[in-house]
């Protein structure tokens, strides 16, 4: 009997939450090496920045396999209903909600709040959200929220902050992803003698568009919320490897006023249909790539030859 373990890595740094009581993380690193060295373990990252962060910590580069929400079907969303301001754990959301409610006089016909709906009627199925709302406004609080992948897979038009506005939302309070508000041990590195054991194994090659050597460390830019000392350039560099930068057809706004203007004009089939079409096409490509990776893993498991971890 062959036991197959496919590990989808949220990020190794997330695992450290469970080990904060340890003064010495050496045991955790030893367990990590032992686990990844197991004969039938493959691991992947759900966005390219995460893959490089794991590589910076361990010397092993996971395959990039995006979250594609295979459990969700493409939905035909409303073309003239209101947009939905999606819930967010970012601490600035109470200010943004108040600003949208008062300063720019947003009517319910233009924008409704996800949190208010949850308070009134509880969780809404994705199908009901798609049927009633023509778009979603998403202020992230981490680099790769599940809601981004789920809503995108449904071809739900998404308004998101543009650069550099979005940097504050992606990283300032991204504690689970080794952000500056968390324990600095989450950004620690595997000891050299253990890294050497992993580096000898075949891992996916770096993407062709990734600079060699890297101009910036994949974790150092998370040490502070300050944009001084070159951190703005570092955030701009690593932003390009997030799903917020790579996904086509996202609708980016530069300010609250710009968002309100865009919401007022984004309605009707002429505006909505082209965006949905681009999202459907991109989702089909991403899903095909993800399924191909999982299929390749299963093929390696059942092949009589030795498994090859260099799956991309």
TORSE-737753 format. One record per residue (C-alpha): residue in one letter; x, y, z. Coordinates in steps of 0.001 Angstrom, whole numbers, padded with zeros to 6 digits, always signed. Example, Ala and Ser with C-alpha at 12.3 -4.5 7.8 and 13.67 -1.06 7.14 Angstrom:
REM TORSE-737753
a+012300-004500+007800/s+013670-001060+007140/
//
This chain:
REM TORSE-737753
x+000000+000000+000000/x+001411+003358-001038/x+000530+006331+001112/x+000477+009554-000884/x+000935+012884+000836/x+000546+016012-001268/x+001265+019087+000814/x-000173+022405-000299/x+002027+024869+001547/x+000297+027974+002861/x+003795+028986+003913/x+006294+027360+006212/x+006266+030499+008295/x+002602+029850+009105/x+003585+026587+010754/x+005645+028516+013264/x+002463+029744+014949/x+002175+026280+016498/x+005755+026378+017784/x+006017+029812+019334/x+006650+028201+022710/x+009967+026857+021442/x+013006+028940+022268/x+014976+026958+019709/x+013413+026116+016350/x+016089+023567+015476/x+013767+020647+016143/x+011106+022054+013856/x+013634+022420+011046/x+014764+018816+011544/x+011165+017622+011313/x+010716+019696+008159/x+013727+018130+006452/x+012625+014641+007476/x+009120+015264+006181/x+010186+016696+002815/x+012702+013873+002380/x+009946+011252+002626/x+009728+009261-000637/x+006205+010288-001582/x+005896+013870-000478/x+005490+016725-002920/x+004773+020268-001925/x+003528+023359-003643/x+002835+027029-002989/x-000347+028803-003890/x+001320+031945-005241/x+004759+032757-006563/x+005799+035085-003740/x+005113+032286-001265/x+007258+029883-003277/x+010204+032278-003095/x+009675+032889+000623/x+009748+029158+001313/x+012866+028888-000850/x+014501+031707+001121/x+013787+029884+004368/x+014656+026321+003387/x+016582+026231+000114/x+013785+024079-001376/x+011508+025698-003923/x+007927+024384-004003/x+006059+024182-007273/x+003655+027028-007968/x+000141+025560-008082/x-002524+028267-007788/x-005706+028021-005792/x-008404+027499-008415/x-011517+026601-006377/x-012368+023424-008273/x-015342+023005-005930/x-016969+026132-007376/x-018645+026487-010744/x-018599+029547-012959/x-021573+031737-012126/x-023619+034170-014162/x-023658+037208-011908/x-025989+040166-012025/x-025160+042936-014487/x-027084+045766-012837/x-027286+044885-009149/x-025186+046647-006514/x-021564+045833-005789/x-020611+044105-002528/x-017981+045481-000151/x-016358+042232+000991/x-015530+041711+004652/x-011905+042298+005626/x-009910+041918+008836/x-007691+044886+008004/x-007839+047423+010868/x-008532+050336+008500/x-011825+048832+007316/x-013943+050613+009946/x-012590+053923+008609/x-013099+052933+004979/x-016651+051765+005643/x-017479+055053+007357/x-015893+057008+004526/x-017907+055144+001917/x-021109+055582+003916/x-020794+059304+004588/x-018139+061213+002716/x-019114+060059-000753/x-022806+059327-000041/x-022834+055819-001467/x-026388+054512-001833/x-027355+050875-001327/x-028146+050720-005023/x-024444+051207-005677/x-022665+049349-002855/x-023758+047052-000022/x-021643+045791+002869/x-020851+042120+003296/x-020537+042482+007072/x-024025+043990+007332/x-025501+041133+005322/x-023764+038595+007559/x-025153+040282+010659/x-028704+040273+009268/x-028981+036904+007540/x-025780+034936+008209/x-023450+033472+005578/x-024539+033717+001950/x-023765+030923-000544/x-021522+032050-003368/x-024320+031314-005853/x-026619+033821-004123/x-023889+036448-004040/x-023286+036042-007763/x-027010+036230-008536/x-027535+039508-006679/x-024290+041469-007054/x-022537+042586-010218/x-019090+042983-008604/x-017146+042688-005346/x-014887+045300-003758/x-012043+043491-002012/x-009653+045152+000434/x-007173+042365+001326/x-005486+041899+004692/x-003005+039177+003624/x-001088+038553+000370/x-003271+035696-000863/x-006792+035591+000634/x-008934+032572-000233/x-011781+034917-001150/x-009718+036261-004057/x-009318+032791-005559/x-012926+031762-004932/x-014524+034905-006325/x-012178+034974-009296/x-012966+031346-010151/x-016642+032316-010285/x-015855+035130-012754/x-017116+037676-010256/x-015719+041095-011272/x-013350+042293-008549/x-012414+045853-007614/x-009088+045906-005727/x-006701+048684-004621/x-004038+049713-007112/x-000325+050165-006453/x+001108+051471-004161/x-002160+051754-002192/x-002466+047975-001991/x+000906+047404-000314/x-000439+048504+003075/x-003303+046032+002796/x-001203+043069+001702/x+001555+043154+004289/x+001164+045564+007206/x-000968+043158+009278/x-000078+039878+007569/x+000975+038154+010785/x+000213+034586+009528/x+002434+035275+006513/x+005430+036518+008542/x+004271+040129+008422/x+005810+042934+010496/x+003082+042688+013160/x+004043+039085+013984/x+006846+037277+015768/x+010149+037803+013895/x+010960+034104+014337/x+008468+033439+011560/x+011065+034902+009193/x+013919+032714+010475/x+015968+030502+008159/x+016781+026826+008182/x+020347+026120+009429/x+022905+025690+006610/x+023666+022034+007381/x+019957+021140+007045/x+019470+023304+003946/x+022289+021367+002308/x+020299+018145+002690/x+017324+019635+000865/x+019250+021511-001828/x+020712+018229-003107/x+017231+017049-004092/x+015568+017924-007421/x+013199+020853-006936/x+011443+023013-009553/x+013704+025524-011256/x+013108+029239-010601/x+010746+030945-013055/x+012415+032315-016166/x+011389+035877-015281/x+012910+035702-011785/x+016155+037665-011475/x+019302+035762-010533/x+020532+036865-008094/x+017401+038361-006571/x+017591+042125-006033/x+015713+041835-002732/x+015277+039172-000095/x+011820+037575-000080/x+011383+038009+003680/x+013475+041009+004732/x+010977+043519+003324/x+008451+042263+005920/x+010520+043361+008893/x+008833+046754+009200/x+005775+048688+008024/x+008018+051642+007233/x+008504+052426+003551/x+011827+054097+004295/x+015202+052505+003611/x+014185+051192+000196/x+011247+049115+001414/x+008860+050756-001064/x+010982+049432-003924/x+011144+046020-002250/x+007376+045856-001866/x+006909+046911-005462/x+009271+044158-006591/x+007585+041358-004652/x+004085+042608-005396/x+004503+041498-009011/x+004623+037870-007817/x+001312+038029-005948/x-002013+036933-007438/x-003236+040523-007135/x-000631+041542-009694/x-000738+038479-011953/x-004461+037851-012353/x-005869+039538-015468/x-009080+041588-015521/x-008923+042833-011931/x-010447+046317-011689/x-007984+048540-009834/x-008853+051823-008135/x-006468+054493-006881/x-008630+056085-004164/x-012054+055897-002571/x-013287+058635-004914/x-011971+056688-007900/x-013685+053547-006612/x-017051+055295-006348/x-016708+056698-009861/x-015832+053288-011275/x-018717+051610-009465/x-021142+054174-010868/x-020078+053445-014439/x-019519+049698-014195/x-022936+048290-014999/x-024705+046657-017913/x-023573+043911-020258/x-021217+046178-022234/x-019103+046837-019130/x-019486+043574-017221/x-019400+040862-019913/x-015844+041534-021229/x-014417+041387-017714/x-016156+038100-016997/x-014928+036650-020287/x-011289+037433-019425/x-011733+035916-015966/x-013298+032739-017387/x-010436+032318-019844/x-007775+032838-017172/x-009548+030467-014773/x-009656+027723-017408/x-005890+028046-017955/x-005113+028088-014218/x-007344+025113-013498/x-005780+023107-016307/x-002303+023808-014934/x-003281+022878-011369/x-005009+019656-012409/x-002019+018744-014588/x+000313+019127-011595/x-001835+016905-009382/x-002128+014366-012197/x+001653+014362-012626/x+002094+013726-008900/x-000269+010753-009047/x+001552+009449-012121/x+004871+009596-010255/x+003365+007768-007318/x+002121+004908-009462/x+005161+004776-011733/x+007608+001928-011059/x+010507+004331-011487/x+011722+006609-008710/x+009513+009661-008159/x+010714+012941-009615/x+009979+015959-007454/x+010904+018427-010175/x+007290+018973-011213/x+006337+022401-012546/
//
